[in-house]
Amino acid sequence: EPEIILPESEKVTYQAKSQPRASGPSESHEFQAETRQLLNIVAKSLYSEKEVFIRELISNASDAIEKMRFMTRSGQTLSGADRPLEIRIDTDKVGRTITIHDSGLGMTKEEMMTNLGTIARSGSKAFIQEMSEKNQTVDSKEIIGQFGVGFYSAFMVSDKIEVFSQSSLPDQPAHHWESDGSGTYTIREAQNVSEGTKIVIHLKPDCAEFADETNVREIVKKYSSFVGSDLILNGTKANELRPLWLMDPKEVEPDTHEDFYRYIGNTFDKPRFTYHFRTDAPIDIRALLYVPESRPGLFETNREGADVGVALYCRKVLIKSKAENIVPKWMRFVKGVVDSEDIPLNLSRELLQDSAQIRKLRTVLTNKFLRFIQERARKETKSFLEFYKDYGFFFKEGIITSNEQYEKEELAKILRFESSKQPAGELVSLPEYCDRMNAGQRDIYYLSAPSRQLAENSPYFEALKKRDVEILFCYESYDELVLMQLQQFDKKSMTSVEKEMRMDNTPP
Ligand SMILES: Nc1nc(Cl)c2cnn(Cc3ccc(Br)cc3F)c2n1
């Protein structure tokens, strides 16, 4: 083969395509004041666990891919729109780096610069307001609005971050952004950057655990199992589950629910009731709640609550695995998932405590769940009564602990009692009692005794029996406290016949 001699000018050094490299002149910029402020707040590890930076970057990457899908669907011309949309995470123990690479929309130079500053200044809601005043197109408003301050969280674990990004918008050069989070960053044009964003985190020495594959796999599984795009960690798929709660309730088969219940409930049990709903007012909620078929375990019974409860997600990303404060204590036997876009991806779990959204979320979940159980009592009476035998005391506890009369009465609708008007074993609800009260009767009478026999032989019972008044029988020691706490139901006062008798001070 004659050797081909190339003139000097033609000689090009072969650049491995996959190795993006910075090429243009670098510009150095000061972080805007708000950005530096936010960086300091976050870098002081405002997050309860540092590991959440992985969740935050994955959720940004996933949003970038969602936006890519959205813009392709809405017919925007995007370069390389046919590439596989996925998120790749690579760890390098020797180099002590973790890299998150998405083939999503990517960022222009302006977005790299404004996104950081903008989010810091105003948070996404006000920012969207601002954008809509400039009547920006929906997608760009949505895009930046979606990227929370998650990116900053990477500065908790790193002393240098590099970002390579190639926007899919037409005619945009790729850029390389770099910063140590101290207060300035550099940005310059870059070559050979594939569409999307690649974030290289140079970890601090005491954060080397995030360069360990096994540890990172656990973290990815914990927070991002349900992320909508393929997640590949060091070449192997790391997420395989579909977010069942986001599907149309009518489309989900019972045994799919059983599998999902076992997965999130960490149990071999199956659900007795499945409540799958979504609301967008007064707050956006997609919820999938399960009532166990088996009796409550030791954990559920005591007030510390079970090791599993209701997990809080925000757009398929786990925020809190056992979010105690989104349901009242008495609902601790319920297992499932609640996903709300209106819960801002909080910087720290502590902030979840009792923000207005959390209180609203809890109220909506509680009232809807109570109405669901009331409906089960009507539609699946036999199964409800079995459930009530095992779980009735949770509702009684709720009446004692709740300080909302409305919630107390909704809880009271679940209660069932034996009564003087029905044979032993048959139960009546308070609404049924009220429906068949004598005209003009203004009290709901109850008598507490250890058993029906003792109740029927009580002197108090005889007196009221003559007045042909129905009396509810309470056999549990705490029932009296429950009905005293309830005070009234449907404007009738709960009255213990013993008290009634003493008031009349007719001799027993
Ligand atoms: N992965 C990914 N993809 C997209 Cl499209 C965006 C848009 N904003 N962000 C967050 C972000 C990341 C780096 C830098 Br520098 C600035 C910044 F805001 C994104 N992250």
The ligand as a MOL file (V3000), in Angstrom:
LIG
                    3D

  0  0  0     0  0            999 V3000
M  V30 BEGIN CTAB
M  V30 COUNTS 20 22 0 0 0
M  V30 BEGIN ATOM
M  V30 1 N -29.4200 18.2860 33.6570 0
M  V30 2 C -29.9780 19.4980 33.4430 0
M  V30 3 N -30.6060 19.7160 32.2390 0
M  V30 4 C -31.1870 20.9140 32.0000 0
M  V30 5 Cl -31.9830 21.1760 30.5020 0
M  V30 6 C -31.1370 21.9410 32.9750 0
M  V30 7 C -31.5920 23.2740 33.1080 0
M  V30 8 N -31.2020 23.7310 34.3140 0
M  V30 9 N -30.5350 22.7560 34.9660 0
M  V30 10 C -29.9360 22.9130 36.3010 0
M  V30 11 C -28.5410 23.4650 36.0540 0
M  V30 12 C -27.4480 22.6570 35.8470 0
M  V30 13 C -26.1830 23.2070 35.5790 0
M  V30 14 C -26.0350 24.5740 35.5310 0
M  V30 15 Br -24.3490 25.3320 35.2070 0
M  V30 16 C -27.1220 25.3860 35.6920 0
M  V30 17 C -28.3630 24.8360 35.9880 0
M  V30 18 F -29.4580 25.5950 36.2410 0
M  V30 19 C -30.4680 21.6360 34.1930 0
M  V30 20 N -29.8930 20.4420 34.4280 0
M  V30 END ATOM
M  V30 BEGIN BOND
M  V30 1 1 1 2
M  V30 2 1 2 3
M  V30 3 2 2 20
M  V30 4 2 3 4
M  V30 5 1 4 5
M  V30 6 1 4 6
M  V30 7 1 6 7
M  V30 8 2 6 19
M  V30 9 2 7 8
M  V30 10 1 8 9
M  V30 11 1 9 10
M  V30 12 1 9 19
M  V30 13 1 10 11
M  V30 14 1 11 12
M  V30 15 2 11 17
M  V30 16 2 12 13
M  V30 17 1 13 14
M  V30 18 1 14 15
M  V30 19 2 14 16
M  V30 20 1 16 17
M  V30 21 1 17 18
M  V30 22 1 19 20
M  V30 END BOND
M  V30 END CTAB
M  END
